[in-house]
Every structure is written in structure tokens, then in C-alpha cells.
Amino acid sequence: MNKNLKKNSTRQYSEEIRFSAITSLKSIEDVLASVTREHPQWVRLVSAADHRVDRALAILRPQAVADHRALLISIGWPPSLSTLSSSNIEGRRISEVRNPLSAMHGEMKQKYCEIFLALCSLQELQRRRKSRQLEGYNRDIFQYQPLWGIEELVNPLSLAFLHHFQKWVDKPEFIFALIYKNTRDYIDSVDELLQPLVDEAMLTGYSCREEWISAMVTSLSTYLAKELFPAYVSHLDEESTVEVRLQARMSWLHLVDLMISFDKKIHALAALSGILDSTEEYSLLQRMSSLSVFCDRPDWLDLWVHIEHDNVIEKLKPEMEDERNWTTKTRGAVLFPGSEDYKSPVASSIVLKHVSSVIDRCRSIPSVFLRSRFVRLVGAPIIQTFLNCLLTKCLEAEGLTALADDDAVARVMTSVNSAHHLESILIEWCDDIIFVEMGLAEDVESEKGFRESSLSTGITEGNGNGVLDEEIVKLEEFRKEWVNKLTNVVLRGFDAQIRDYIRNRKQWQEKIEEGWTVTKSFVVALDYLQGKMSKLEEGLNSMDFTSVWRSLATGIDRLIFNGILMSNTKVYNGGVERFAGDMDVLFGVFRSWCLRPQGFFPRVSEGLKLLKLEEKILQDVYIQGEGWMKHNGIRHLSVADAEKIARCRVFT
């Protein structure tokens, strides 16, 4: 065959020879596939035949590639880029540049179609052979191969780009603009001319639009990995002044910004071209992302993480130190959703915007595990820095006045509101698919090593832990700790105010003073309680305030029950009326936040219920015990408690 190709230089004859050879090889493959199925023991025979086919393909493919390259040169491919400059790179349209693919007509177009079809037929044959040879083995070994014909189109174009790239090392934005422009401008002509040939060759699973985009992006990624990033890394490693190192970091972040912007434009172009935006297919994402350079070089990702982290923290610290950001007054600032509901200051919205920006920047990374690593190493420290700031403010407030001062309490309430707002938004984000995928990726990596292919097949194992679960737990623990401290401060103050009321045992032998509906010494404690509760209701978000008043009700219930009902104090008829009136006023304080406040004072309410019973009914508790308690609706007191209250009741 090789001899005939050399002797007969006419195009028609060489194409006939090539077509005949490919047809024969396909027939041979059909026979080998049949033999492999029906006689699997004939391994050596099949291997000998495969060896002969390999020898034939070793002649056919290089010859087809050489003919294809010669034809590209004859039609003027790649198109001239010499007239491009940084000033017209974005504005110059394809209409101003001759498109060799669209300009082909007649015999030249027929020539090109024949040779491209031959390349596709050879690739389809190669796929069938590999599929047969790997039968019974892990098919993941047979990795994706780009479309040979599209590769041959892009390779000379990439070489033409290098001349411009070398001039734009300090202006990488022009590099990305040039790649995007050529990707966009030629995609339609590539699809219209070549897709029917791919389909005719029965090369299933290939889209010329998709292959064109991925080949162009791959050429960019190759240049970034071989030229730009090594240069940027060397600048970062140089021992120089602070200003030079800072400039190197800014250049790195600028390059990453350009890559993220480029990937977004490429994905939008793919979507407009009818290519499904399949976020589950890892290989497609990687081929269509310039950020795929980080998948091959995780050490560069770690360097990016370090630079990004330092950059965000440097911006965050002065914003946290600005006291104006710790008020709810916006001063024109755009607040994050939920700020008003949680009464959180501007600072929490600032932190959330930084974390949101980090998440958005990592979305284009075509590796779920690396995405997760980026968020954990950049996003989590932002939250931890903010939490440390909240803790410092609370400790300072506590250290100065032990939270006895209203200003100190206000600072703690602001911190609690900020933590709850941040916690609620993070929990909401964790339901997003990107966080679910990152959680699964971390589980698989920690258990058996992460395999990207598992995401595309849906075969993943793990408990679905969120990437920021640890930070959410810390925020919750901080919030609950300081809500409890606020509760205890009010409870201690109420205890001090009510001490004289509890110590006065004589008052339970008398009726309340004429003209009064509540004991005078109890009024002072209630006034203190109501004042503190009003401040807390005004400053705290509704959810944490609910926790505060419920905890206060529990604490006051325990305080009054142990101090009065369990203190062996004799209670006469007048004392019962006095105690009932005092408790009714106490319940009234909490009636603003619930319909039946006595339900939050179970022991006091049931103790008062026992005191109000008639003597004969009350004495049955000694006889019937637990059965009597259930019959009379006493569920929160023990029999011993009920008997003790009954012994202290004096009927007159």
C-alpha cells in the first residue's frame, strides 16, 4: 500500500487506495470482534492479526495527517493574525478576516472533506479496536481522545498565536481576548462544514463545536502551564522588596481573574452553541476551563490559596476595626439578605460578601475536591477571623462591667446577631448543589481517595458533611454561650431584687395590703425584669430573644419554687391569695411573647394549684400518691414535692 501511494501521486488514486484500505481494515475488525466473542481462547491468533493491523495503521494515519496538513496550507490555514494588535483585538470581527474554511469551494472543498472524513474513519476504527481489546477490563483506562481533525486545525493556529503571546506577557488580557475571539469567530464554520463528516464516519459522541472549544481552551491552558505560570511563580519566589512582592501577588490575582472571566465567557458560548452545560461531566468541564492548570499542578492551587487568603484578610481587618460597620445603619452600604431580620450590623454583610466572593471564584475550578479545598482554606479562615473579632468584643464588654452596663449588653447583642445572621446564611448555602458535591468529594477523598469519575457516574459514598459545617457549629456554640450569659446576667439581677421578697416568710400568713394587687417588694423585682427584657427584645433578633425569655422563665420558675414553695414556709389562706396575685402579674410580663405563660412556669403553676385545693382534696395526696397526682394534672412535681407543699398549707 505504501509503495502504491508513493508511485501514484494523483489525488484521486491515492484517495481510492486510502478508502479501500480503511474499508478493508474495518472488515478485518468486524471479523476479529466476531472471533473474540465466539472463540475467546484464540488469543494469540487475534493478537497476531492485531499486530498486522497496527502496521497498516502506522502507515495510514501519518499519511492522512500529512495530506491534511498540506491541504490546510494550500487553503491558507491558519488565517493571518499579523494585522491584530492590542487596540483592535476585541473589536475586529471575522468579516474583516478571510475565513479559509468558508472560502473553500468546488474541488478544493471536496478534497478537504475527503481527507477529513478519512481521519474520522481512522479514529472511529481505532475506538472500536480499543473497545474490543479492553473488553472485560476497566474502561476508565481507555481515556477520552480529542477529535484528530479538530486537533490538526487548532495546532497551526496555536503556533500562530505564540508570536502575539510573546509580546503580551505583561498584558495577559490580550492573550485571553485573542483566544476567545478566534474560538467564537470560527465555531460556526467548523460546525457547518465538519459535523456532517463526523456523523458520516459514525464517530459517535463527538460534537465539532464542543471539540473546537475544548481544543482552543487546551491550547491556552498549555501556554499558561508552560510559560506564564512558571514566570509568575519565579517572580513570587524572588527575594526582593515588599513592593515588588506585592506587585507579583497582584499580578497573580489579576491573571486568575482573567481566567475566571474567560471560563465564564467560554461556558456561555458553549451554552449558546447548543452544548449541554453538564456540570456532572468532569472531563468536559476540565477541557473547557483554563483553570484546569490547577488540576495538574495542585501546588499552584496552594499558592493561589495562600495569596487569596492574605488578600482577603488584609481587606477584612480594617473593615472589622471600623466601628461604623458595627451599627445597623447602612450609610449606603448594600446589606446581605436577612440583615434586618437578625438585626445584624453592616460588618456581617461585609464578611458574607467576602465569603460569597471566594465561593464564586472557585466555581470554575473543574475539580470538585480542589473546589472544596479552596473554600476550606480561604473561606473558612474568613469566618474564623470574624468569629475571633466577635469573641474579642464580647470578652471586652464582659471584662469591663460583667455585662451589668447597658452598653456592654448592647455590644454582646450585636455580636450574637452577627453570628446568627452568618450562621443562617451558611446553612442556607449548604443546600446548594455546589456544597453538596464538595461535601461528597471530601468524604470520598478521606475514605478511599477521590476519583472524579465517580461524580459523573453518580457512584459516591459519604455522609454528605458540608465543607463549612465546622464553622457553622462554632458560630452556633458562640451564639448559645453568650445568649446563656445574657440570660444569667438578668437572672442574677432578678435574684438580687427578689431576695427580700423570698426571705419575708411572714407575708404568707397575711392578705395583701389594701389597695394593692401585688406585693410591694415584688414590684421592684418585676420592674427590673421588665426593663431588662425590653432592652433585650429591642436589641436581640427574635429567635435568640425567644431563647432568652424561655430560659429566664425556667430560671425564675426554679428560683421561686425553691425559694418559697420548697422552703417549709407556712402558707395561710391570705398568703395563697397574695401568691396567686403576684404570680399572675409575673405571668403577665411574659404574656407579650406567648398566649399561656404559666406553661413556662410549670412547677410554680402546679405548686399554686396545690395551694388552692380544698383541705380534704389536698390531704388525699398522702393516701393515693402518684395516682392522685395524675388525676389532678400534677405532672412536673414529684410526690415528695407535693407532700411538702401540702404540709406547709395552713387552712383557717
MOPE-V614353 format. One record per helix or strand. SS is the DSSP state (alpha for helix, beta for strand). FROM is the first residue (numbers start at 1). TO is the last residue. Records with the same first field share a line. If there is no record, write none. Layout:
SS->FROM-TO + FROM-TO
//
This chain:
alpha->2-7 + 11-38 + 43-75 + 94-96 + 100-103 + 106-133 + 139-141 + 148-167 + 172-200 + 208-237 + 242-272 + 282-287 + 290-296 + 298-321 + 323-326 + 339-342 + 346-362 + 368-401 + 406-429 + 433-448 + 453-457 + 469-503 + 506-509 + 520-539 + 542-565 + 573-590 + 597-600 + 602-612 + 615-619 + 621-624 + 626-631 + 639-648
beta->571-571 + 649-649
//
